[in-house]
């Protein structure tokens, strides 16, 4: 399977981030956050063919973000949180690193008036 003509990455984090990079796939995940849904129901909001939606869903399944009952090829798809949690852990670790660097920089530059990375993250 490929993602825009390139092979899908082999590690979980790269597959997750690659799958999340597409706005249609993020929208599909938003729909699934409301509960399981069939491919037909997931396809309704989009002006694209069933095969095109199926390709997006296959990318999400390859990333482990979406699942369905084994052996039930036409069954509803479900959102899986595991890959989201792994990606969030990775991003949070880097946010802490950059927050520390920003604090160090602002101390050195004497600028104490701007918002911190933490305050920006907590508002979203």
C-alpha positions as CSV (number, residue, x, y, z in Angstrom):
1,X,0.0,0.0,0.0
2,X,1.2,3.5,-0.8
3,X,0.5,7.0,0.5
4,X,0.4,9.5,-2.4
5,X,2.6,7.1,-4.4
6,X,5.1,6.5,-1.6
7,X,5.2,3.4,0.6
8,X,3.4,3.7,3.9
9,X,6.1,4.0,6.6
10,X,6.8,1.0,8.7
11,X,6.9,2.5,12.2
12,X,3.7,3.3,14.1
13,X,4.4,7.0,14.8
14,X,5.3,7.8,11.1
15,X,2.1,5.9,9.9
16,X,0.0,7.8,12.4
17,X,1.4,11.2,11.5
18,X,1.2,10.5,7.7
19,X,-2.5,9.4,8.1
20,X,-3.3,12.5,10.1
21,X,-1.6,14.8,7.5
22,X,-4.7,14.6,5.2
23,X,-7.7,16.8,6.1
24,X,-10.2,14.2,4.7
25,X,-8.8,11.5,6.9
26,X,-8.9,13.8,9.9
27,X,-12.5,14.5,9.1
28,X,-13.3,10.8,8.9
29,X,-11.7,10.4,12.3
30,X,-13.9,13.2,13.7
31,X,-17.0,11.3,12.4
32,X,-15.8,8.1,14.1
33,X,-15.2,10.0,17.4
34,X,-19.1,10.1,17.5
35,X,-19.3,6.3,17.2
36,X,-18.8,3.4,14.8
37,X,-20.0,4.0,11.2
38,X,-20.2,2.2,7.9
39,X,-18.0,3.2,5.0
40,X,-21.2,4.4,3.2
41,X,-22.0,6.7,6.1
42,X,-18.5,7.9,6.4
43,X,-18.5,8.8,2.6
44,X,-21.7,10.9,2.7
45,X,-20.2,14.3,3.5
46,X,-17.6,14.1,0.7
47,X,-17.9,14.7,-3.1
48,X,-15.7,11.7,-3.9
49,X,-16.2,8.1,-5.0
50,X,-16.7,5.1,-2.6
51,X,-13.3,3.8,-3.8
52,X,-11.6,7.1,-2.9
53,X,-13.1,7.0,0.6
54,X,-12.1,3.4,0.9
55,X,-8.5,4.3,0.1
56,X,-8.5,6.9,2.9
57,X,-10.0,4.4,5.3
58,X,-7.3,1.8,4.3
59,X,-4.6,4.3,5.2
60,X,-6.3,4.9,8.6
61,X,-6.5,1.2,9.2
62,X,-2.9,0.7,8.2
63,X,-2.0,3.3,10.8
64,X,-4.1,1.5,13.4
65,X,-6.4,4.6,13.8
66,X,-9.5,2.7,12.6
67,X,-10.6,-0.9,13.0
68,X,-13.5,-3.2,12.2
69,X,-14.6,-6.6,13.4
70,X,-12.4,-9.3,12.0
71,X,-14.1,-11.2,9.2
72,X,-16.8,-8.6,8.7
73,X,-15.5,-6.6,5.7
74,X,-18.6,-4.6,5.4
75,X,-19.0,-3.9,9.1
76,X,-18.8,-0.6,10.8
77,X,-15.4,1.1,11.4
78,X,-14.3,2.2,14.9
79,X,-11.9,4.7,16.1
80,X,-8.8,3.3,17.9
81,X,-7.0,5.5,20.4
82,X,-3.7,3.7,20.8
83,X,-1.8,5.4,17.9
84,X,-3.2,8.8,19.0
85,X,-1.8,8.3,22.5
86,X,1.6,7.3,21.2
87,X,1.7,10.4,18.9
88,X,0.5,12.6,21.8
89,X,3.3,11.2,24.0
90,X,5.9,11.9,21.4
91,X,4.6,15.5,20.7
92,X,4.3,16.2,24.5
93,X,8.0,15.2,25.0
94,X,9.1,17.6,22.3
95,X,6.8,20.3,23.6
96,X,8.5,20.0,27.0
97,X,11.9,20.3,25.3
98,X,10.9,23.4,23.3
99,X,9.2,24.9,26.3
100,X,12.4,24.6,28.3
101,X,14.4,26.1,25.4
102,X,12.0,29.0,25.1
103,X,12.1,29.7,28.8
104,X,15.9,29.7,28.6
105,X,15.9,32.0,25.6
106,X,13.5,34.5,27.2
107,X,15.6,34.6,30.4
108,X,18.6,35.4,28.3
109,X,16.9,37.9,26.1
110,X,15.1,39.6,29.0
111,X,11.7,39.2,27.4
112,X,9.3,38.1,30.1
113,X,6.0,39.5,28.7
114,X,5.0,36.9,26.1
115,X,2.8,33.8,26.6
116,X,4.4,30.5,27.3
117,X,4.2,27.4,25.2
118,X,2.2,25.8,28.1
119,X,-0.4,28.6,28.1
120,X,-0.8,28.3,24.3
121,X,-1.2,24.5,24.5
122,X,-3.7,24.5,27.3
123,X,-6.0,26.8,25.4
124,X,-6.5,24.4,22.5
